[in-house]
Amino acid sequence: KEAQWAKSQYGITQLETLYFGGGTPSMLSPSHLAYLFEGLSKVWDLSALEELSFEANPATFGVSKAHLFKDLGVSRISLGIQSFDAQVLKTLGREHSPTEAIKAVEVLKGIDFPEINIDLMFSIPGQSLTVWQETLTTAVELKPNHISAYNLTYEEDTQFFESLKQGTFKESPDADAECYELTKHYLSDSGFVQYETSNYAKGGATSKHNQAYWFGNDYLGLGPSAVSTLKQVRYENVSDTADYIKRVQHLGNAIDQTDRIEMDSYLIERVALELRTHRGLASEWQGGLNQVQLSQYLAQGFMEYDEGYLRIVPAHNAFVDHMVSQLI
């Protein structure tokens, strides 16, 4: 019902990409998945999608459900594995084991799933560089066509953040950089192309959905807590599931907050996201940069122009966050 309302309200006649994520959608039963896809297919032609991505937890599916994903038209599975080390998984509070993670990839490979992404995370408390190398090695040996490798971030209102404040966990920029450089060089040597700071693809299997987000395309979010950005207006749904259902039934939508993104804020978003990509920052946003700082980065060889796009020279993209902060 929310999808029907959005189609009518915003004039969205066809989607280019569709991404199921946030939470663990692979936990849904086959009947629930079929019902969900059937409902969306009545609103939009899912067969015309350029990409249909689905987040999955390794412990929540087997061969039969993997076949169902494929039959439903899912073209890309993103596995939230994070690590192939049992102790690291315990620290992260993940429910799957290294064996289950490996089996999940093998199941998808066994049915010739089109695109498989493995999500990994480094700089976990207690995770040595050797352990991180072993996780990378295992991931590459499983032969996915995409690997995402993210640095652990300490966000407020999480147990990790509380442990950081109490001194139980500690941040180490040097260790972060060491893990990042190892990742970058090892995956590059293994045939992966780094097309965004934390994302690596082989055989052109880049995430079309994520790239659309990084490059500022409009996106529609459906479900509790979902966020949409349409024509520089951001909409956020109510987070409570019961309230969400009630609002959708009565109003067709569950929008709880609406904010117009001012141009200064939008510029910051564009610079922060686009400079993380191999393509770089589009020319329309370059005029808002600190031109003195930009000139210095260009002269120092930290940045370059490529067909009109401004990008960070790959050898220096580990410093993207710092460089962005100086440019805006």
C-alpha positions as CSV (number, residue, x, y, z in Angstrom):
1,K,0.0,0.0,0.0
2,E,2.9,2.4,0.8
3,A,4.4,1.6,-2.6
4,Q,1.1,2.4,-4.4
5,W,0.9,5.7,-2.5
6,A,4.5,6.6,-3.4
7,K,4.0,5.8,-7.1
8,S,0.9,8.0,-7.2
9,Q,2.3,10.8,-5.0
10,Y,5.8,11.1,-6.6
11,G,5.0,9.9,-10.1
12,I,7.5,7.0,-9.9
13,T,6.4,4.9,-12.8
14,Q,9.5,2.6,-12.9
15,L,12.4,1.8,-10.6
16,E,16.0,1.4,-11.9
17,T,17.3,-0.6,-8.9
18,L,15.7,-2.2,-5.8
19,Y,17.6,-3.0,-2.6
20,F,16.2,-5.1,0.3
21,G,18.2,-4.3,3.4
22,G,18.4,-2.9,6.9
23,G,17.6,-5.7,9.3
24,T,17.8,-9.2,7.9
25,P,15.3,-9.7,5.1
26,S,16.7,-13.2,4.4
27,M,15.0,-14.3,7.7
28,L,11.6,-13.9,6.0
29,S,9.8,-17.2,5.2
30,P,9.4,-18.3,1.6
31,S,5.7,-17.4,1.8
32,H,6.4,-13.9,3.1
33,L,9.0,-13.3,0.5
34,A,6.7,-14.5,-2.3
35,Y,3.9,-12.3,-0.9
36,L,6.2,-9.2,-0.7
37,F,7.6,-9.6,-4.2
38,E,4.1,-10.3,-5.6
39,G,2.8,-7.1,-4.1
40,L,5.7,-4.9,-5.4
41,S,5.3,-6.5,-8.8
42,K,1.7,-5.2,-8.9
43,V,3.1,-1.6,-8.5
44,W,6.3,-1.7,-10.6
45,D,7.6,-4.0,-13.3
46,L,10.4,-5.8,-11.4
47,S,11.5,-7.6,-14.5
48,A,12.7,-4.3,-15.9
49,L,15.1,-3.6,-13.0
50,E,18.8,-3.1,-13.8
51,E,19.7,-4.6,-10.4
52,L,17.8,-6.3,-7.5
53,S,19.9,-6.6,-4.4
54,F,19.1,-8.5,-1.3
55,E,21.0,-8.5,2.1
56,A,21.4,-11.9,3.6
57,N,22.7,-13.3,6.9
58,P,24.7,-16.6,6.3
59,A,22.7,-18.4,9.0
60,T,19.3,-17.6,7.6
61,F,19.2,-19.5,4.3
62,G,20.0,-22.8,2.6
63,V,19.9,-24.2,-0.9
64,S,16.1,-24.1,-1.3
65,K,15.8,-20.4,-0.2
66,A,18.8,-19.5,-2.3
67,H,16.9,-20.9,-5.3
68,L,13.9,-18.9,-4.2
69,F,16.0,-15.7,-4.2
70,K,17.0,-16.4,-7.8
71,D,13.5,-17.4,-8.9
72,L,12.2,-14.1,-7.5
73,G,14.6,-12.2,-9.7
74,V,17.2,-11.2,-7.1
75,S,20.4,-10.5,-9.1
76,R,22.8,-9.6,-6.3
77,I,23.2,-11.0,-2.8
78,S,25.1,-9.1,-0.2
79,L,26.3,-11.4,2.6
80,G,26.9,-9.8,6.0
81,I,29.8,-12.0,7.0
82,Q,32.1,-9.4,8.5
83,S,34.8,-12.0,9.4
84,F,35.8,-15.6,9.0
85,D,37.4,-15.6,12.5
86,A,35.2,-17.1,15.3
87,Q,36.5,-14.8,18.0
88,V,36.0,-11.7,15.9
89,L,32.4,-12.8,15.1
90,K,31.8,-13.3,18.9
91,T,33.1,-9.8,19.6
92,L,30.7,-8.4,16.9
93,G,27.8,-10.4,18.3
94,R,27.2,-12.2,15.1
95,E,25.2,-15.4,15.2
96,H,26.8,-17.3,12.3
97,S,30.0,-19.2,12.5
98,P,32.9,-19.1,10.0
99,T,31.8,-22.5,8.6
100,E,28.2,-21.2,8.1
101,A,29.6,-18.1,6.3
102,I,31.7,-20.2,3.9
103,K,28.8,-22.6,3.3
104,A,26.5,-19.6,2.4
105,V,28.9,-18.5,-0.3
106,E,29.3,-22.0,-1.6
107,V,25.5,-22.5,-1.8
108,L,25.2,-19.3,-3.9
109,K,28.1,-20.3,-6.1
110,G,26.6,-23.7,-6.5
111,I,23.5,-22.4,-8.2
112,D,25.4,-19.9,-10.3
113,F,24.1,-16.8,-8.5
114,P,24.8,-13.8,-10.8
115,E,26.5,-11.4,-8.2
116,I,27.7,-12.2,-4.7
117,N,29.1,-9.6,-2.4
118,I,30.9,-10.4,0.9
119,D,30.7,-7.7,3.5
120,L,33.8,-7.6,5.8
121,M,34.9,-5.3,8.6
122,F,38.3,-4.5,10.0
123,S,39.8,-2.8,13.1
124,I,37.6,-4.9,15.3
125,P,38.9,-5.0,19.0
126,G,41.2,-8.0,19.3
127,Q,41.6,-8.5,15.6
128,S,45.2,-8.6,14.6
129,L,46.6,-7.7,11.2
130,T,47.3,-11.4,10.7
131,V,43.7,-12.3,11.5
132,W,42.5,-9.7,9.0
133,Q,44.8,-11.1,6.3
134,E,43.4,-14.5,6.9
135,T,39.8,-13.2,6.5
136,L,40.7,-11.5,3.3
137,T,42.4,-14.7,2.0
138,T,39.4,-16.8,2.8
139,A,37.1,-14.3,1.1
140,V,39.1,-14.2,-2.1
141,E,39.4,-18.0,-2.2
142,L,35.6,-18.2,-2.2
143,K,35.6,-16.3,-5.5
144,P,32.8,-13.7,-5.0
145,N,32.7,-10.9,-7.6
146,H,32.4,-8.2,-5.0
147,I,33.9,-7.5,-1.6
148,S,33.1,-4.6,0.7
149,A,35.6,-3.9,3.5
150,Y,34.6,-1.3,6.1
151,N,36.5,0.2,9.0
152,L,34.6,-0.3,12.2
153,T,33.1,3.0,13.4
154,Y,31.9,3.7,16.9
155,E,28.4,5.1,16.8
156,E,26.5,6.6,19.7
157,D,23.9,4.5,21.5
158,T,25.8,1.3,20.8
159,Q,27.6,-1.0,23.1
160,F,30.8,-0.5,21.1
161,F,30.6,3.3,21.7
162,E,30.1,2.7,25.5
163,S,33.1,0.4,25.6
164,L,35.1,3.0,23.8
165,K,34.1,5.7,26.3
166,Q,35.0,3.4,29.2
167,G,38.4,2.6,27.7
168,T,37.7,-1.1,27.1
169,F,38.1,-0.5,23.4
170,K,40.5,1.9,21.8
171,E,40.8,3.5,18.4
172,S,44.1,3.4,16.5
173,P,44.3,5.5,13.3
174,D,47.7,3.8,12.5
175,A,46.2,0.3,12.8
176,D,43.2,1.4,10.7
177,A,45.5,2.7,8.0
178,E,47.6,-0.5,8.1
179,C,44.4,-2.7,7.6
180,Y,43.2,-0.4,4.9
181,E,46.4,-0.5,2.9
182,L,46.6,-4.3,3.2
183,T,43.1,-4.6,2.0
184,K,43.6,-2.3,-1.0
185,H,46.8,-4.0,-2.2
186,Y,45.7,-7.6,-1.5
187,L,42.4,-7.2,-3.3
188,S,44.0,-5.3,-6.2
189,D,46.6,-8.1,-6.6
190,S,43.7,-10.6,-6.5
191,G,42.0,-9.0,-9.5
192,F,39.5,-6.7,-7.8
193,V,39.0,-3.1,-8.9
194,Q,38.5,-0.5,-6.1
195,Y,35.7,1.7,-7.4
196,E,34.9,3.3,-4.0
197,T,36.9,3.7,-0.9
198,S,35.5,0.6,0.7
199,N,34.2,-1.4,-2.3
200,Y,35.9,-3.7,-4.7
201,A,34.5,-5.4,-7.8
202,K,35.7,-8.1,-10.2
203,G,34.4,-8.5,-13.7
204,G,32.4,-5.2,-13.6
205,A,30.2,-6.4,-10.8
206,T,29.8,-3.0,-9.2
207,S,26.8,-2.1,-7.2
208,K,24.5,0.0,-9.4
209,H,22.2,0.8,-6.5
210,N,25.1,2.1,-4.3
211,Q,26.6,4.1,-7.1
212,A,23.2,5.8,-7.7
213,Y,23.2,6.8,-4.0
214,W,26.8,8.0,-4.1
215,F,26.2,10.1,-7.2
216,G,23.1,11.8,-5.8
217,N,20.2,10.1,-7.6
218,D,16.8,10.3,-6.0
219,Y,15.9,7.2,-3.9
220,L,12.6,6.0,-2.3
221,G,12.6,4.1,1.0
222,L,9.8,1.9,2.1
223,G,9.2,0.4,5.6
224,P,9.7,1.4,9.2
225,S,12.5,4.0,9.7
226,A,13.0,4.1,5.9
227,V,14.5,7.3,4.5
228,S,13.8,8.8,1.0
229,T,15.5,11.7,-0.8
230,L,13.5,13.1,-3.7
231,K,14.3,16.5,-5.3
232,Q,16.4,17.6,-2.4
233,V,13.7,16.8,0.2
234,R,14.4,14.1,2.8
235,Y,11.5,12.1,4.1
236,E,11.8,9.8,7.2
237,N,9.3,7.1,8.1
238,V,8.2,6.5,11.7
239,S,10.4,3.9,13.4
240,D,7.8,2.0,15.4
241,T,6.5,-0.9,13.4
242,A,3.0,-1.0,14.9
243,D,2.7,2.8,14.3
244,Y,4.0,2.3,10.8
245,I,1.4,-0.3,9.9
246,K,-1.4,1.9,11.4
247,R,-0.3,5.0,9.4
248,V,0.0,3.2,6.1
249,Q,-3.4,1.6,6.5
250,H,-5.0,4.9,7.2
251,L,-2.9,7.4,5.2
252,G,-1.0,5.3,2.6
253,N,2.3,6.5,4.1
254,A,4.1,6.6,7.4
255,I,6.2,9.8,6.9
256,D,7.2,11.2,10.3
257,Q,9.6,13.9,9.3
258,T,10.2,16.0,6.2
259,D,13.3,18.3,5.7
260,R,14.4,20.3,2.7
261,I,18.1,19.8,2.2
262,E,19.7,23.3,2.0
263,M,22.3,23.7,-0.8
264,D,25.2,24.0,1.6
265,S,24.3,20.7,3.2
266,Y,23.7,19.1,-0.1
267,L,27.1,20.3,-1.4
268,I,28.7,18.7,1.6
269,E,27.0,15.4,0.9
270,R,27.9,15.4,-2.7
271,V,31.6,16.2,-2.0
272,A,31.8,13.6,0.8
273,L,30.3,10.8,-1.2
274,E,31.5,11.5,-4.7
275,L,35.2,11.9,-3.7
276,R,35.0,8.4,-2.2
277,T,34.5,7.0,-5.7
278,H,37.0,6.2,-8.5
279,R,34.9,8.4,-10.8
280,G,35.3,11.5,-8.6
281,L,33.3,14.7,-8.0
282,A,31.2,16.1,-10.9
283,S,32.1,19.5,-12.2
284,E,28.9,21.1,-11.0
285,W,30.0,20.8,-7.4
286,Q,33.6,21.7,-7.7
287,G,33.0,25.5,-7.5
288,G,31.9,25.2,-3.9
289,L,35.3,23.8,-2.7
290,N,38.0,25.7,-0.9
291,Q,39.9,26.7,-4.0
292,V,43.2,27.4,-2.1
293,Q,43.2,24.0,-0.5
294,L,42.2,22.4,-3.8
295,S,45.1,24.1,-5.6
296,Q,47.5,22.7,-3.0
297,Y,46.2,19.2,-3.3
298,L,46.5,19.3,-7.1
299,A,50.0,20.7,-6.9
300,Q,51.1,18.1,-4.4
301,G,49.7,15.3,-6.6
302,F,47.0,14.3,-4.1
303,M,44.2,15.0,-6.5
304,E,43.7,15.1,-10.3
305,Y,41.2,15.8,-13.0
306,D,39.9,13.0,-15.1
307,E,37.5,13.8,-18.0
308,G,36.2,16.8,-16.0
309,Y,35.7,14.9,-12.8
310,L,37.9,15.7,-9.7
311,R,39.2,12.7,-8.0
312,I,41.7,11.7,-5.3
313,V,44.7,10.0,-6.8
314,P,44.3,6.3,-5.8
315,A,47.5,6.2,-3.9
316,H,46.1,8.8,-1.4
317,N,42.4,7.7,-1.1
318,A,43.0,6.5,2.4
319,F,42.9,10.1,3.4
320,V,39.6,10.9,1.8
321,D,37.8,11.9,5.0
322,H,40.5,14.3,6.0
323,M,40.8,15.8,2.6
324,V,37.0,16.3,2.3
325,S,37.0,18.1,5.7
326,Q,39.6,20.5,4.4
327,L,37.9,21.1,1.0
328,I,34.5,22.0,2.5
